[in-house]
Amino acid sequence: MVLFPSLLQDLLQTHPHLRPQIYFKASLTALSHAMEDQVLGGGDEPLVIANFQKERYYRQETRRYRQLAQYTSQIYVLAAPETDFAQVSEPYATIPFDPQDPLAQEWHLVVLGQHYAACLVCRERLSDTPLMDQARRFEGIWTFDRPVSQTVTRLLLERILSYQPQLAEKIHQALTRYALTVEPQDTGTSGLHPGPFVERLVTYLQSSQYKVLKAYRALSDQERQQRLVNLITSAIRSTLNPEQIFPIAVQELGQNFPECRCILYRCRSHHQSARIEYEYTAPGVPSLKGVDWPLGENPLFGLALGRDRAIGLNDVTTAPELRGYDQLRVLLAQHRVRSWLMAPIIHQGMLLGMLELHHCGGAPYPWREVDLDLVTAIANQVGLGLVQAQAYKSLAELNQQLEALDRTRTNLIAIIGHELRTPLSTIQVCLESLATEPEMPAPVRQEMLAAAMSDAERLHKLIQDFLTLSRLESGRVQWQSEAITLSECVELALAHLRSRAQRLPQIQVDLPADLPLLRTDGEGIVEVLVKLLDNACKFTGPEGRVTVRAQVQSGQMLEVVVADTGRGIEPSQLQAVFDRFYQEEGALRRTVGGTGLGLAICRQIVSGLGGQIWAESAGRGQGSKFHFTIPLGVRPDWGDMSRPVET
């Protein structure tokens, strides 16, 4: 089969005065539809020949050409077949041509009537880079000139006849009917009114402009969303402090909406309310910061829990979701909430908080899909920042624990090196002296035995403190509840203290006579008092004074105070004194004895009995006060070990 040259090339050779123009596909579509509309509105039966390049382009216009076939029987449609175009059955002639034919790269349409003519002959300008369909470009001729249209018609009919010889009779009728067998004559007018073409072009341009504006709006929304997400992501990367991340998130998000309030708060799915922590408000919009926001009786909160994206109500005054929730609607009206959007902050299926937008204008604000997507993206970033901040906090706490453990290890080595080795050395020297010198005088022998026994007692106390603290920290202690007075505990502690010490400062006990009876672990209270009094006496000279006081707090707790006039504690160390092995002077250069475990044991006992312990001091040389509280009744987790005391 002979392949013809380009139809546009043949036309320009026949009519060299024609000058090709560049058209976009959108323009060609508008022109083609305008020419086809002329057939639908005309009174005669014109000849219509259309080349669609490829079959898939033809399929988009099939319905339209079936409609044209109702007005004329002379319709010819050409296309390069891709599926079943060769076998298609239509009320007009369909001509499949060879895909290698130049027609596969051309767009042609000719309408030739008795009183008007128009033709469109274009060849596509192929690009090395793929283009959007509407941006494809064509080079060609569009004219109302009748001789040009007749030339195009003859050239196309010649190609049609080469592909479909069986159409020879129909083509001969067309040649005769439309005077195509004689040389075309220039009549000076086409008889075609340009009005339909202008209207079609204006309509198409308006439609195209709307599509462009819609595309620009989508790009703008996408850019806005990306900018906000990038901003919050940068904030998360620059700091892991929620107090810096969350204010940025609510401010940047809230500024993107008119008359808006943006709030953020932490919550869990079972919470009934949440305190609003972070907020942005537009000028004139009242603040909700610090308000307890309802969750349990909030239907929108319940709907948000079952979703992984934001949910919005365009108008809270008419929203069916809020029917029957009169108190909530009154609250929304009070705070000028007209349109409401809520996005859950979720990580790995767990609710961490909620991000909300409140439109506070007079008219409702219709939430768009792009708004929901934007707030959802911000909520996801906030959730990521919250999780990272929590992980960083946990890591910091773990580092602190490791540092404390390292200090404990260091202090333990120092304690073992000093508190164990020193008394062991003394005991060893004394025993060796007694064993190697049988003639040692009795007074010296007695002094050696006293020194060995003293250091043995010191070792025993150290080991006992280790075991006691270990049992307390492991939670293996079984508290024994008993009825006892505080004065009895103080007397037992003082008796224990006086039995071990030779010189003590003045100790004053100032207890009210009407103190209620305690029902608690008496042995634990005595142990706390012994260690606090021993600690006070060690750091107070013989000329100083130690005072024991007590008072009832709110009828439920008894507060005990052990105060001294000794050398005091630096304010920065008031918490550290309760740490294990804490010794302000250092383990190897202390002026007083001790293991640094006494106050740590006190804290464990008081905490186990349901109370608290703390220290007060104005500084070095100004004495110190140690306070601890214990419940007057039985702790709930003691079960039936005792019954509450009636006070």
C-alpha positions as CSV (number, residue, x, y, z in Angstrom):
1,M,0.0,0.0,0.0
2,V,1.3,3.4,-1.0
3,L,1.8,5.9,1.9
4,F,0.9,9.4,1.1
5,P,3.0,12.4,2.2
6,S,1.8,14.8,4.8
7,L,-1.6,16.4,4.0
8,L,-0.4,19.7,5.4
9,Q,2.7,19.5,3.1
10,D,0.5,18.8,0.0
11,L,-1.8,21.7,0.9
12,L,1.0,24.2,1.3
13,Q,2.4,23.2,-2.1
14,T,-1.0,23.7,-3.7
15,H,-1.7,27.0,-1.9
16,P,1.7,28.5,-1.3
17,H,0.1,31.8,0.0
18,L,-1.1,30.0,3.2
19,R,0.9,30.6,6.4
20,P,0.8,27.9,9.1
21,Q,0.0,28.9,12.7
22,I,0.8,27.2,16.1
23,Y,-2.2,25.9,18.0
24,F,-2.5,24.1,21.3
25,K,-4.7,21.1,21.6
26,A,-7.2,23.1,23.7
27,S,-7.6,25.6,20.9
28,L,-8.0,22.8,18.2
29,T,-10.7,21.1,20.4
30,A,-12.6,24.4,20.6
31,L,-12.4,25.0,16.9
32,S,-13.4,21.5,16.0
33,H,-16.5,21.6,18.2
34,A,-17.4,25.0,16.7
35,M,-17.2,23.5,13.2
36,E,-19.2,20.5,14.2
37,D,-21.9,22.7,15.8
38,Q,-22.2,24.5,12.5
39,V,-23.4,21.1,11.0
40,L,-25.9,20.7,13.8
41,G,-27.3,24.1,13.2
42,G,-27.2,24.2,9.4
43,G,-30.0,23.5,7.0
44,D,-28.2,21.5,4.3
45,E,-26.3,18.2,4.5
46,P,-22.6,19.0,4.4
47,L,-19.6,16.7,3.8
48,V,-17.7,16.0,7.0
49,I,-14.2,14.4,7.1
50,A,-12.3,14.0,10.4
51,N,-8.9,12.5,11.1
52,F,-8.4,11.7,14.8
53,Q,-4.8,10.4,14.6
54,K,-5.5,7.4,16.9
55,E,-8.5,5.3,17.7
56,R,-8.5,6.3,21.4
57,Y,-8.9,10.0,20.5
58,Y,-11.9,9.0,18.2
59,R,-13.6,7.0,21.0
60,Q,-13.9,10.3,23.1
61,E,-16.1,11.8,20.3
62,T,-18.1,8.8,19.2
63,R,-21.3,10.0,20.7
64,R,-20.9,13.4,19.1
65,Y,-20.4,11.9,15.6
66,R,-23.4,9.7,16.0
67,Q,-25.4,12.8,16.5
68,L,-23.9,14.5,13.4
69,A,-24.9,11.4,11.4
70,Q,-28.5,12.4,11.9
71,Y,-27.9,15.6,9.8
72,T,-25.8,14.2,7.0
73,S,-24.9,10.9,5.4
74,Q,-21.5,12.1,4.1
75,I,-19.3,11.6,7.1
76,Y,-15.9,10.0,7.0
77,V,-13.8,9.3,10.1
78,L,-10.1,8.3,9.9
79,A,-8.0,6.9,12.7
80,A,-5.0,4.6,13.2
81,P,-6.5,1.4,14.6
82,E,-5.5,0.3,18.1
83,T,-8.2,-2.3,19.0
84,D,-11.3,-2.9,16.9
85,F,-11.7,0.3,14.9
86,A,-11.6,-1.6,11.6
87,Q,-14.7,-3.6,12.6
88,V,-16.6,-0.8,14.3
89,S,-20.2,-0.4,13.0
90,E,-21.4,3.2,12.9
91,P,-23.9,5.1,10.7
92,Y,-21.0,6.7,8.9
93,A,-17.8,5.5,7.2
94,T,-14.8,4.6,9.4
95,I,-11.5,4.3,7.7
96,P,-8.5,2.7,9.5
97,F,-5.2,3.7,8.0
98,D,-1.6,2.4,8.5
99,P,-0.1,3.6,11.8
100,Q,3.0,4.5,9.7
101,D,0.9,6.9,7.6
102,P,1.7,10.6,8.3
103,L,-2.0,10.9,9.1
104,A,-1.1,9.4,12.5
105,Q,0.7,12.6,13.4
106,E,-2.0,15.0,12.0
107,W,-5.3,16.5,13.1
108,H,-7.8,17.3,10.2
109,L,-11.4,18.3,10.0
110,V,-13.2,19.6,7.0
111,V,-16.8,20.7,6.7
112,L,-18.0,21.4,3.2
113,G,-21.6,22.5,2.6
114,Q,-23.6,24.1,-0.2
115,H,-23.3,27.6,1.3
116,Y,-20.3,27.4,3.7
117,A,-17.0,25.7,4.1
118,A,-14.3,25.4,6.8
119,C,-11.3,23.3,7.3
120,L,-8.6,22.5,9.9
121,V,-5.4,20.9,8.8
122,C,-2.6,20.5,11.4
123,R,0.4,18.4,12.1
124,E,1.6,17.7,15.7
125,R,5.0,19.1,16.7
126,L,6.5,16.3,18.7
127,S,8.5,17.1,21.9
128,D,11.4,15.2,23.4
129,T,9.8,15.6,26.8
130,P,6.3,14.4,27.7
131,L,3.6,17.1,27.9
132,M,0.2,17.4,29.4
133,D,-2.5,16.4,26.8
134,Q,-3.9,20.0,26.7
135,A,-0.4,21.4,26.2
136,R,0.4,19.4,23.0
137,R,1.2,21.8,20.1
138,F,0.2,21.6,16.4
139,E,1.3,23.5,13.3
140,G,-1.3,24.1,10.6
141,I,-4.1,26.0,8.8
142,W,-7.6,26.9,9.9
143,T,-9.7,28.8,7.3
144,F,-13.2,29.5,6.0
145,D,-11.8,29.7,2.4
146,R,-13.9,27.5,0.2
147,P,-11.2,26.7,-2.5
148,V,-8.8,25.6,0.3
149,S,-11.5,23.5,1.9
150,Q,-12.2,21.9,-1.5
151,T,-8.6,21.1,-1.9
152,V,-8.3,19.5,1.5
153,T,-11.5,17.5,0.8
154,R,-10.2,16.1,-2.5
155,L,-6.8,15.2,-0.9
156,L,-8.6,13.4,2.0
157,L,-11.1,11.6,-0.3
158,E,-8.1,10.4,-2.3
159,R,-6.5,8.8,0.8
160,I,-9.9,7.4,1.9
161,L,-10.3,5.7,-1.5
162,S,-6.9,4.1,-1.3
163,Y,-7.7,2.5,2.1
164,Q,-11.4,1.7,1.4
165,P,-11.9,1.1,-2.4
166,Q,-15.4,-0.2,-1.6
167,L,-16.4,3.4,-0.8
168,A,-15.7,4.5,-4.5
169,E,-19.4,5.0,-5.4
170,K,-20.1,7.0,-2.2
171,I,-17.0,9.1,-2.8
172,H,-18.0,9.7,-6.5
173,Q,-21.4,11.0,-5.2
174,A,-19.6,13.4,-2.9
175,L,-17.3,14.6,-5.6
176,T,-20.3,15.4,-7.8
177,R,-22.6,16.8,-5.2
178,Y,-20.1,19.2,-3.8
179,A,-18.5,20.2,-7.2
180,L,-15.2,18.7,-6.4
181,T,-14.6,17.5,-9.9
182,V,-13.9,21.0,-11.3
183,E,-11.2,23.4,-10.3
184,P,-12.1,25.3,-7.2
185,Q,-13.3,28.9,-7.7
186,D,-12.6,31.7,-5.2
187,T,-16.1,33.1,-4.5
188,G,-14.8,35.7,-2.1
189,T,-17.0,34.5,0.8
190,S,-17.5,31.3,2.6
191,G,-21.0,32.1,3.7
192,L,-20.0,31.0,7.2
193,H,-21.0,33.2,10.1
194,P,-18.1,33.4,12.7
195,G,-20.5,33.8,15.7
196,P,-20.6,30.1,16.7
197,F,-16.9,29.9,16.6
198,V,-16.4,33.0,18.8
199,E,-19.0,31.7,21.3
200,R,-17.4,28.3,21.4
201,L,-13.9,29.7,21.8
202,V,-15.0,32.1,24.6
203,T,-16.8,29.2,26.4
204,Y,-13.7,27.0,26.1
205,L,-11.3,29.7,27.2
206,Q,-13.5,30.3,30.3
207,S,-13.6,26.6,31.0
208,S,-9.8,26.4,30.6
209,Q,-9.3,29.5,32.8
210,Y,-11.4,27.9,35.5
211,K,-9.3,24.7,35.3
212,V,-6.1,26.8,35.5
213,L,-7.4,28.7,38.6
214,K,-8.4,25.4,40.1
215,A,-5.0,24.0,39.5
216,Y,-3.3,27.1,40.9
217,R,-5.5,26.9,44.0
218,A,-4.6,23.2,44.5
219,L,-0.9,24.0,44.1
220,S,-1.3,26.9,46.6
221,D,-3.0,24.6,49.1
222,Q,-0.3,22.0,48.6
223,E,2.4,24.6,49.0
224,R,0.8,25.9,52.2
225,Q,0.5,22.4,53.7
226,Q,4.1,21.6,52.8
227,R,5.3,24.9,54.3
228,L,3.5,24.3,57.6
229,V,4.7,20.7,57.8
230,N,8.3,21.7,57.0
231,L,8.1,24.5,59.6
232,I,6.9,22.2,62.4
233,T,9.3,19.5,61.3
234,S,12.2,22.0,61.6
235,A,10.9,23.0,65.0
236,I,10.9,19.4,66.1
237,R,14.4,18.9,64.8
238,S,15.8,22.0,66.5
239,T,14.4,21.2,69.9
240,L,12.7,18.4,71.7
241,N,11.0,20.6,74.2
242,P,7.1,20.5,73.8
243,E,6.9,24.0,75.3
244,Q,8.7,25.3,72.2
245,I,7.2,23.0,69.6
246,F,3.5,23.2,70.4
247,P,3.1,27.0,70.5
248,I,4.6,27.2,67.0
249,A,2.2,24.5,65.7
250,V,-1.0,26.2,67.0
251,Q,0.1,29.7,65.9
252,E,1.2,28.7,62.4
253,L,-1.9,26.5,61.8
254,G,-4.3,29.1,63.3
255,Q,-3.0,31.9,61.2
256,N,-4.0,30.1,58.0
257,F,-7.7,30.4,58.8
258,P,-9.9,33.5,59.3
259,E,-11.4,34.4,62.7
260,C,-9.9,31.2,64.1
261,R,-8.9,29.8,67.4
262,C,-6.5,26.9,67.4
263,I,-6.0,24.8,70.6
264,L,-3.9,21.8,71.5
265,Y,-4.1,19.7,74.7
266,R,-2.9,16.3,75.9
267,C,-5.5,13.6,76.7
268,R,-6.3,9.9,76.6
269,S,-9.3,8.1,75.2
270,H,-10.8,7.5,78.6
271,H,-10.5,11.1,79.9
272,Q,-13.7,13.0,80.7
273,S,-12.1,16.4,80.3
274,A,-8.7,18.0,79.4
275,R,-7.0,21.3,80.4
276,I,-6.3,23.4,77.3
277,E,-2.5,24.0,77.4
278,Y,-1.6,25.7,74.1
279,E,-3.7,28.2,72.1
280,Y,-3.6,30.7,69.2
281,T,-6.5,33.2,68.8
282,A,-7.1,35.7,66.0
283,P,-7.7,39.3,67.1
284,G,-11.1,39.6,68.8
285,V,-11.5,35.9,69.5
286,P,-11.7,35.1,73.3
287,S,-9.1,32.8,74.9
288,L,-9.8,29.3,76.2
289,K,-6.3,28.7,77.6
290,G,-6.5,27.0,81.0
291,V,-10.2,26.0,80.5
292,D,-11.2,22.4,81.3
293,W,-12.6,21.3,77.9
294,P,-15.3,18.5,78.0
295,L,-14.5,15.2,76.3
296,G,-16.7,12.6,77.9
297,E,-19.9,14.3,76.8
298,N,-18.5,15.4,73.5
299,P,-19.8,13.4,70.5
300,L,-17.2,14.9,68.1
301,F,-14.4,13.6,70.4
302,G,-16.0,10.1,70.2
303,L,-16.1,10.3,66.4
304,A,-12.5,11.5,66.2
305,L,-11.3,8.6,68.3
306,G,-12.4,6.1,65.6
307,R,-10.6,8.0,62.8
308,D,-7.0,8.5,61.7
309,R,-7.7,12.0,60.2
310,A,-9.4,15.2,61.1
311,I,-13.2,15.5,61.3
312,G,-15.2,18.7,61.1
313,L,-18.6,20.3,61.6
314,N,-19.4,23.1,59.3
315,D,-22.1,24.6,61.5
316,V,-22.4,23.6,65.1
317,T,-25.9,25.3,65.4
318,T,-27.4,22.8,62.9
319,A,-25.1,19.8,63.1
320,P,-27.1,16.6,63.7
321,E,-24.2,15.2,65.7
322,L,-24.8,17.7,68.5
323,R,-28.5,17.0,68.9
324,G,-29.4,16.3,72.5
325,Y,-26.1,17.9,73.8
326,D,-27.7,21.1,74.9
327,Q,-25.0,21.9,77.5
328,L,-22.2,21.4,75.0
329,R,-24.0,23.7,72.4
330,V,-24.4,26.4,75.1
331,L,-20.7,26.1,75.8
332,L,-19.8,26.4,72.1
333,A,-22.1,29.4,71.8
334,Q,-20.5,31.0,74.9
335,H,-17.1,30.8,73.3
336,R,-18.3,31.8,69.8
337,V,-17.5,28.5,68.1
338,R,-19.5,28.4,64.8
339,S,-17.5,25.8,62.9
340,W,-15.5,23.0,64.6
341,L,-12.7,20.8,63.5
342,M,-10.9,18.2,65.6
343,A,-7.8,16.1,64.7
344,P,-6.6,13.3,67.0
345,I,-2.9,13.1,67.8
346,I,-2.2,9.4,67.6
347,H,1.0,7.3,67.7
348,Q,0.9,3.6,67.2
349,G,-2.8,3.4,67.9
350,M,-2.6,5.4,71.1
351,L,-4.3,8.8,71.6
352,L,-1.8,11.3,72.9
353,G,-3.8,14.5,72.5
354,M,-6.1,16.6,70.3
355,L,-5.7,19.5,67.9
356,E,-8.7,21.6,67.3
357,L,-9.8,24.6,65.1
358,H,-12.7,26.8,66.1
359,H,-14.0,29.2,63.4
360,C,-15.5,32.1,65.4
361,G,-17.0,34.2,62.6
362,G,-20.7,35.1,62.2
363,A,-21.2,32.8,59.3
364,P,-20.2,29.0,59.1
365,Y,-16.9,28.0,57.6
366,P,-17.2,25.1,55.2
367,W,-14.2,22.8,55.9
368,R,-12.7,21.5,52.7
369,E,-10.9,18.2,52.1
370,V,-7.6,20.1,51.8
371,D,-8.3,21.7,55.3
372,L,-8.8,18.2,56.8
373,D,-5.7,16.9,55.1
374,L,-3.6,19.9,56.3
375,V,-4.7,19.6,60.0
376,T,-4.2,15.8,59.9
377,A,-0.7,16.3,58.6
378,I,0.1,18.9,61.4
379,A,-1.4,16.5,64.0
380,N,0.8,13.7,62.8
381,Q,3.9,15.9,63.1
382,V,2.9,17.1,66.5
383,G,2.4,13.5,67.6
384,L,5.9,12.6,66.3
385,G,7.3,15.6,68.2
386,L,5.5,14.5,71.4
387,V,6.8,11.0,71.2
388,Q,10.3,12.1,70.5
389,A,10.2,14.6,73.4
390,Q,8.9,11.8,75.7
391,A,11.7,9.5,74.4
392,Y,14.3,12.2,75.0
393,K,12.9,12.8,78.5
394,S,13.0,9.1,79.3
395,L,16.5,8.9,77.9
396,A,17.6,11.9,80.1
397,E,16.0,10.2,83.1
398,L,17.8,7.0,82.3
399,N,21.1,8.9,82.0
400,Q,20.5,10.5,85.4
401,Q,19.8,7.1,86.9
402,L,23.0,5.8,85.3
403,E,24.9,8.7,86.6
404,A,23.4,8.1,90.1
405,L,24.3,4.5,89.8
406,D,27.8,5.4,88.9
407,R,28.1,7.7,91.8
408,T,26.7,4.9,94.0
409,R,29.3,2.6,92.7
410,T,32.0,5.1,93.4
411,N,30.7,5.8,96.9
412,L,30.3,2.2,97.6
413,I,34.0,1.6,96.7
414,A,35.0,4.5,98.9
415,I,32.7,3.2,101.8
416,I,34.2,-0.3,101.5
417,G,37.7,1.1,101.3
418,H,37.2,3.3,104.3
419,E,34.4,2.0,106.5
420,L,35.3,-1.7,106.1
421,R,39.0,-1.7,105.8
422,T,39.7,0.8,108.7
423,P,37.8,-1.1,111.4
424,L,39.0,-4.5,110.1
425,S,42.6,-3.2,110.3
426,T,42.0,-2.0,113.9
427,I,40.4,-5.4,114.9
428,Q,43.3,-7.3,113.2
429,V,46.0,-5.2,115.0
430,C,44.2,-5.6,118.4
431,L,43.8,-9.3,118.0
432,E,47.4,-9.8,116.8
433,S,48.7,-7.8,119.8
434,L,46.6,-9.9,122.3
435,A,47.8,-13.1,120.6
436,T,51.5,-12.3,120.5
437,E,51.9,-10.5,123.8
438,P,50.5,-12.7,126.6
439,E,52.3,-10.6,129.2
440,M,50.4,-7.4,128.2
441,P,49.2,-5.5,131.2
442,A,45.5,-5.9,132.0
443,P,44.5,-2.2,131.4
444,V,46.2,-2.3,128.0
445,R,44.5,-5.6,127.2
446,Q,41.1,-4.2,128.2
447,E,41.7,-1.2,126.0
448,M,42.6,-3.4,123.1
449,L,39.4,-5.5,123.5
450,A,37.3,-2.3,123.8
451,A,38.7,-0.9,120.5
452,A,38.2,-4.2,118.7
453,M,34.6,-4.5,120.0
454,S,33.9,-0.9,119.0
455,D,35.0,-1.4,115.5
456,A,33.2,-4.8,115.3
457,E,30.0,-2.9,116.3
458,R,30.8,-0.3,113.6
459,L,31.1,-3.1,111.0
460,H,27.9,-4.7,112.2
461,K,26.0,-1.4,111.9
462,L,27.3,-0.9,108.4
463,I,26.2,-4.4,107.2
464,Q,22.9,-4.0,109.0
465,D,22.2,-0.7,107.2
466,F,23.1,-2.3,103.8
467,L,20.7,-5.2,104.4
468,T,17.9,-2.9,105.7
469,L,18.1,-0.5,102.7
470,S,18.2,-3.5,100.3
471,R,15.1,-5.0,101.8
472,L,13.3,-1.6,101.8
473,E,14.2,-0.8,98.2
474,S,13.1,-4.3,97.1
475,G,9.7,-4.0,98.7
476,R,10.1,-7.2,100.7
477,V,9.3,-5.5,104.1
478,Q,6.1,-6.6,105.8
479,W,4.9,-3.6,107.9
480,Q,3.5,-4.6,111.3
481,S,0.7,-2.3,112.4
482,E,0.3,-1.6,116.2
483,A,-1.2,1.0,118.4
484,I,1.5,3.2,119.8
485,T,2.0,6.8,120.9
486,L,4.7,9.1,119.4
487,S,6.1,9.8,122.9
488,E,6.8,6.1,123.3
489,C,8.7,6.0,120.0
490,V,10.7,9.1,121.0
491,E,11.7,7.6,124.3
492,L,12.8,4.3,122.7
493,A,14.9,6.2,120.2
494,L,16.5,8.4,122.9
495,A,17.3,5.3,125.0
496,H,18.9,3.6,122.1
497,L,20.9,6.8,121.3
498,R,22.1,7.3,124.9
499,S,23.3,3.7,125.2
500,R,25.7,4.2,122.3
501,A,26.9,7.8,122.8
502,Q,29.0,9.3,125.6
503,R,28.5,13.0,125.0
504,L,25.3,14.4,123.5
505,P,24.0,17.9,122.9
506,Q,21.0,19.0,124.8
507,I,17.9,17.1,123.5
508,Q,14.5,18.8,124.1
509,V,11.3,16.9,123.5
510,D,8.3,19.2,122.9
511,L,5.2,17.1,122.2
512,P,1.6,18.2,122.7
513,A,-0.2,16.2,125.4
514,D,-3.3,15.6,123.2
515,L,-1.5,13.9,120.3
516,P,-3.7,11.0,119.0
517,L,-2.8,7.4,119.2
518,L,-0.9,6.1,116.1
519,R,-1.7,2.9,114.4
520,T,1.4,2.2,112.3
521,D,4.6,0.2,112.3
522,G,6.2,1.3,115.6
523,E,9.6,-0.3,114.9
524,G,9.9,1.6,111.7
525,I,9.0,4.9,113.4
526,V,11.6,4.3,116.1
527,E,14.2,3.5,113.4
528,V,13.5,6.8,111.7
529,L,13.7,8.8,114.9
530,V,17.0,7.0,115.9
531,K,18.7,7.9,112.6
532,L,17.4,11.5,112.5
533,L,18.5,12.1,116.2
534,D,21.8,10.4,115.6
535,N,22.4,12.5,112.5
536,A,21.4,15.7,114.4
537,C,23.7,14.9,117.3
538,K,26.7,14.1,115.0
539,F,26.6,17.5,113.4
540,T,25.8,19.5,116.6
541,G,28.4,20.2,119.3
542,P,27.9,19.4,123.0
543,E,26.9,23.1,123.5
544,G,24.2,22.9,120.9
545,R,20.5,21.8,121.1
546,V,18.3,19.2,119.4
547,T,14.5,19.6,119.5
548,V,11.8,17.1,118.7
549,R,8.3,18.5,117.9
550,A,5.1,17.2,116.4
551,Q,1.7,18.5,115.3
552,V,-1.4,17.1,113.6
553,Q,-2.1,18.2,109.9
554,S,-5.7,18.4,108.8
555,G,-6.7,15.6,111.1
556,Q,-5.2,12.9,108.9
557,M,-1.4,13.2,109.1
558,L,1.1,13.6,112.0
559,E,4.1,15.8,111.2
560,V,7.3,15.2,113.3
561,V,10.2,17.7,113.2
562,V,13.7,17.0,114.4
563,A,15.6,20.3,114.5
564,D,19.2,21.1,115.5
565,T,21.5,24.1,115.9
566,G,24.4,22.3,114.1
567,R,26.4,23.3,111.0
568,G,23.4,23.1,108.7
569,I,23.0,22.1,105.0
570,E,23.5,24.1,101.8
571,P,20.1,24.8,100.2
572,S,21.3,23.1,97.0
573,Q,21.9,19.9,98.8
574,L,18.6,19.5,100.6
575,Q,17.3,16.9,98.2
576,A,20.7,15.1,97.8
577,V,21.1,14.4,101.5
578,F,18.5,11.6,101.1
579,D,20.5,9.8,98.4
580,R,22.4,6.6,99.2
581,F,26.0,7.1,100.4
582,Y,25.6,10.9,100.3
583,Q,28.4,12.6,102.4
584,E,28.9,16.3,101.9
585,E,32.6,16.2,103.0
586,G,33.6,13.2,101.0
587,A,34.1,9.6,102.2
588,L,37.8,9.8,102.9
589,R,38.0,13.2,104.7
590,R,35.0,13.3,107.0
591,T,35.1,14.7,110.5
592,V,32.2,12.5,111.7
593,G,31.5,8.9,111.1
594,G,28.7,7.3,109.2
595,T,27.9,5.4,106.0
596,G,25.7,7.8,104.2
597,L,22.8,5.4,104.3
598,G,20.8,6.6,107.3
599,L,18.7,9.3,105.6
600,A,18.2,7.0,102.6
601,I,16.7,4.4,105.0
602,C,14.5,7.0,106.6
603,R,13.1,8.0,103.3
604,Q,12.3,4.4,102.4
605,I,10.6,3.7,105.7
606,V,8.5,6.9,105.7
607,S,7.5,6.4,102.1
608,G,6.5,2.8,102.9
609,L,4.3,4.0,105.8
610,G,2.5,6.4,103.5
611,G,4.2,9.6,104.5
612,Q,6.8,12.1,103.2
613,I,10.2,13.3,104.5
614,W,12.1,16.5,103.7
615,A,14.8,18.8,105.0
616,E,15.1,22.5,105.6
617,S,18.1,24.7,106.3
618,A,19.1,28.3,105.9
619,G,22.7,27.3,105.0
620,R,26.0,26.5,106.5
621,G,26.2,27.2,110.3
622,Q,22.5,27.8,110.7
623,G,21.2,24.4,111.8
624,S,18.8,22.1,110.0
625,K,15.2,20.7,110.3
626,F,14.1,17.3,109.2
627,H,10.3,16.8,108.8
628,F,8.4,13.6,108.2
629,T,4.7,12.8,108.1
630,I,2.9,9.6,108.8
631,P,-0.9,8.8,108.5
632,L,-2.8,8.6,111.7
633,G,-4.9,5.6,110.5
634,V,-4.2,2.4,108.6
635,R,-2.9,2.5,105.1
636,P,-5.4,1.0,102.6
637,D,-3.0,-1.6,101.3
638,W,-2.4,-3.1,104.7
639,G,-5.7,-4.9,104.4
640,D,-7.1,-6.5,107.6
641,M,-3.9,-6.2,109.6
642,S,-5.5,-3.6,111.8
643,R,-8.5,-1.3,111.9
644,P,-8.6,2.5,111.5
645,V,-8.1,4.6,114.6
646,E,-11.1,6.8,115.6
647,T,-9.8,10.3,116.2
